[in-house]
């Protein structure tokens, strides 16, 4: 998840500005910017740029949503081990149970931390991509 987010930030900050300049230069170099045909070309270029901007964003959102579930899976696995300890040693040993339960809750906490930070950064990425796309559209006036 983090590798994909870092890649998207790199793309937005380093790669896409070059792509946007190329598209704007191609648009400015056109003689005809007012005909129906020119508008379709403009829309196609904007659509291609938009696809590049949105690449892997759905995967990032999916990974963010999966993080708490993976943490919950770790908790359930940990609780199974606590119950196995209780079955073999009895319920009298509170220290064994407490350490097992605390170990079982750590994956949930880790999953929630990853998900919360992932939600924050993925929404920032999405907003940045929308702003960059809007800036590109504004830079290509259609008279």
N, C-alpha and C positions, 0 to 999 in steps of 0.2 A: 504494500500500500504506500509506504513512504517513498520507495524508489520511484513508483509511478508519479507521485505528487512532485517530487523533486524534478523529475523529467519534464513534467508539465510546466513548472515554474521556469525551468531552463528554456523551454520552447517559447513561452510567453515573453520572457525578458531578453533572450538572445537571438533565437531563430526567427520568430514570427515578424519582428520589425523589418528584417530583410525581405521576407516574402511580401509584406504589405507594401514596402517601397517599390518592389518590382511590379506589383499589380497596379499601383497608382501611376507609376511611370508608363506602363502599357496603356492605361486609360487616357492619360494626358497626351500620349503620342498619337492617339486616334484622331483622325480628322472628323469623323462623324460620331457625335455623342448624343444626338437627339432622336435618331430614328428608332423604330420598334426593334430592329435588329441589334442596334447598339445597346439598347436597354437589356435585351436578353443576354448579350455577352457580359454586360456588367453584372447581371444577376448570377450568371454562371460562375464568374470569378469570385463573387462574394460567397456563393454557396460552397465552392471549393475551399476557400479560406475558412469558412465556418466549420466545415468538416474537419479540417486540420486542427482548429481550435478545440473542438469538442471530442477529439480522439481520446480514448481511454478514460473519459470522465465517468461514463456509466460503470466501468469496471472499478474505478476508485470508490464510487458511491456504494457499489455492491460490497466491496471489501470492508468499508466502514460499517455497513449494516451487519456483516458477518462477525466482526470482532466480538461483540458482546455474547453472541451465540457460542463462539469457540470458548470464551471464558466460562460460560455456563456449563459447557461440556466438561471442562476441567473441574468445575465445582462438583458436578454430579459424580464424576470419576473419583474425586477425593472423598466424597461422602460415602461412596460404596466401600472404599477402603476403611473408613471410620466404622461402618456397620460390620465389616468383616472382623475388625479388631474387637468390637463389642461382642460379636458372636463367639469369638475364640477366647477372649480374656474376661468377658463379663462386663457389666456396666459399672462395676465398682471402681475402676481406675479412671478417675476424672481427668488426670493429666494426659493420658494417652488420647482420650476423646477430645480434649481441648486443643491439643497440638494438631490432631488430625483435622478438626473442623477449621482451625485457623489456616492450615495448609490448603484446605479445600476452597476457602474463600479468596485466596490470593489470585487464582486465574480469573475469577469474575472481576475483581478490581482491575487487573491488568487489561482485560478486555474492555472494560468501561473507560479506562484512561485512554486507550488507543482509539476507541470509538469517539469519545468526546473531542479529542484533539483532531482526529480525522474529520469530523463534521465541521469543525471550525476552519481548518485549512482547505477542505474541499469546497466549502461555500465561498471562501475567499478566492479560490482558483476560478470558480464558476463566474463570480462577479467580475473578476479581472478579464476573463475571456469575453464576457458580454461587452465590457467597456472598450476593449481592443477592437472587437467587431464593429461596434457603433462608430468608433473613430475611423475605421477603414471605410465604412459606408459614407460617412460625412466627407471624407477626403476624395470621394469619387462623385462629384456633382453630376446629376442627370438633368440637363437643361430642358 
